[in-house]
C-alpha cells in the first residue's frame, strides 16, 4: 500500500479539488500551509492553527539545521513530536534562504558554501547533505535543493540555474533512495538530564529506519516558457514523483508574468499528483493559481504582515494603525471566525498595535492565516458546487477595487 496518494475530486476548468493522503493524514486541496520556519508559526500555538483550519504546516530545513540542529530534532522524536503537530508537515530545503542571503554564500556545481548569520561559521550545503538533513527531520514531504535566482534574470542565467537544479535533483534522488534502503546514519550518543525520558536515538535500531517521506522536485526556469517546459520535461524523465512543486516565483517578477507562468506550467504537470506552488500567499494570487490548477500553497506574508499591522479583508488589505479605527467598535470583518474578528473591535485592535502590546501582532497574524484558510475552504466548496468561476470573478472584483491598502470607514 502506498503511503502517499492523490485523488482528484470536483473540477471546473483547470481548477480542481483533491485529497492528498500522507502518513500523518489527508489534506483536502486546494490548501494553504502556514509557515513555521523554526518548527513554530511565530507567536501562535499549534492548537490555534488547527482551530483556524490548518491541516499541513511547513518548516525550513536550513534554519532547523543551523539551530537546534537536525540531529537534535531527530533525537527528540522528529519534527512532528518536536513541534507537537500531529498532522502532515513539509520541509523546504532552504533554497530560498540561500537566495535571500546572497552576501553570505557561494554557489558551485557541488552545492552552496555559506556563512551562518548566527555565528559566522562556514557550512557546505549540498543536495546529498540536504537529503540527510530532511530525512533526519522527518517531515512527510521534503524538497530538493534547487538554485533560486532573482526574478527578471536573463535567459542564459536562468537556464544555467534551471539545469543545475535538475542535476541537483538527480543527486537528491540517489541519496534519498540510498537512505531508504540503508537507513539513517547513527547519531552521537546524547545524555539526557536525570529523570528525563530517553531520546528516540537511544533505540538505535528503530531510530535508524527512515520514516516514509515523499521527495518533491521543483520546476524552475523563471518566467521563460521554454525553460519551464524543459525543467518539467527533465523532472518527469527521471521517474514518477509523489508530487511536483513550482518554484522561483514571487521573487520580484510582475504579477502578469507570474500568472503567465502558471498558465505555462499547470497544463504540463501530472494530473494525478498534487501541484505545490511555493512562496505564493496573497488572496488574489491564490485564487488565480487555483483557477490554473494548483493545489498547495505557502507563504510567510500573512503572518509577517499581521505582525506589522496589515490585515486581509474582502475589500483588500487594511492598516490597523490608521487613525480612523480609534473609535470604531465594529469587528475587523463580519465573516471571519478568528478571535480578532469575533471577540474584539477595530478600536481595540488598533490600541494593541500602537501601544505595542504583544497580543496585537498575535491576533492579526492569526487573522490573516484564518482568512486564507477560510478562503481555501470556500474555494473547495465552490468547486464542489460548480460555482467557482463566477464566485472567483466577483470576489476578485471586490478585493481589487482599491489599488492602495484600504482603510475601513
Helices and strands as residue ranges (DSSP letters): E 5-12, E 15-22, E 25-29, E 31-35, H 46-52, E 56-60, H 61-66, H 70-75, H 79-83, E 88-92, H 95-100, G 102-104, E 105-107, E 111-115, E 122-126, H 127-137, E 141-143, H 155-182, G 200-202, H 204-208, E 214-219, H 225-237, E 243-246, H 255-266, E 274-277, H 283-291, E 296-298, H 301-307, E 310-313, E 316-319, G 323-325, H 339-343, H 346-354, H 358-385, H 388-399
